[in-house]
């Protein structure tokens, strides 16, 4: 086994119009590598420690976010220094070793050392004990059985994911149908006492205190308070009351993953970053109605059209205030629409929860298959 090298990025001759495949650790996704995003030139290869690994070489990521990820080459290619290439010998099939390492990946990750980027060295890999049948045909039989069972599992997972996609389409259909009865349109600004964003100053970090919510803390129209940063009480008290969420407010992400509303149906104290907007409904609209209206496809289409920026699209507050939502002045009709949407969405939520549980079980099943395979039980 050996690791590869990276040509100097300072010399454009090493990667411009290159033809030699160069594998990044991020391309290791538990399968065969048929092509690479980056190519280097012969000059880049000759003037670095990079070397070409032959087709069939087993690759494993040594550090970073991809630590322990595996793949094998279906082409001749070189790799960056974060990838170790393992070559086949006459005793053990690389496909057998691939699945064996896949089983032991969690153990290898635990042995990773380092600070910001944990790494597993070649020394750690070389010390890993590998159990294998001496008979190569038996190794290949085990591999074939694993792949057969994985294929059946993959088919089931694909069906579950397609069902989840269909649920997303159905949710949009529910919202379309629910608001189809509303012939009137009102701007977001006209149904809110105010529309503002979070505090623009970088918040002081505190070990505890008042949660500080970022877009990354918003998961499926809810806030995950378990992973938030915190600000001190003194900082929180200085925030304008218009920027302090209260019961009945609707938050709306406006940068990056924009267009996700969150209904604040609890009294918990927290503050939030400027990439999130706060919509405080006035007496003309129910909070729940505004929350679902902000999810309507026609609203998202307007937000998308009005978003600006390149790397990260942003829906400015001026644009947000002008977005038109389906509207009815009757509070009774608003409440009826909310009940209708919630009734159908609750069914979707129940199905989606079952699917998510099944997907988690599928990953556990994958490890179970590997464990039984190398215990001689399949």
Secondary structure, 3 states (H helix, E strand, C coil): CEECCCCCCCCHHHCCCCCEEEECHHHCCCEEECCCCEEECHHHHHCCCCCCECCCCEEEECEHHHCCCEEEECCCEEECCCEEEECCCCCCCHHHHHHHHHHHHHHHHHCCECCCCCECCHHHHHHCCCCCCCCHHHHHHHHHHHHHHHHHHHHHHHHHHHHHHHHHHHHHHHHHHHHCCCCEEEEHHHHEEEEEECECCCCCCCCCCEEEECHHHEECCEECHHHCEEECHHHHHHCCHHHCCCCCCEEEECECCCCCEEECCCCCCEEEECCEEEEEECCCCCHHHHHHHCCCHHHHHHHHHHCECCCCCECCHHHHHHCEEEECCCHHHHHHHHHHHHHHHHHHHHHHHHHHHHHHHHHHHHHHHHHHHCCCCC
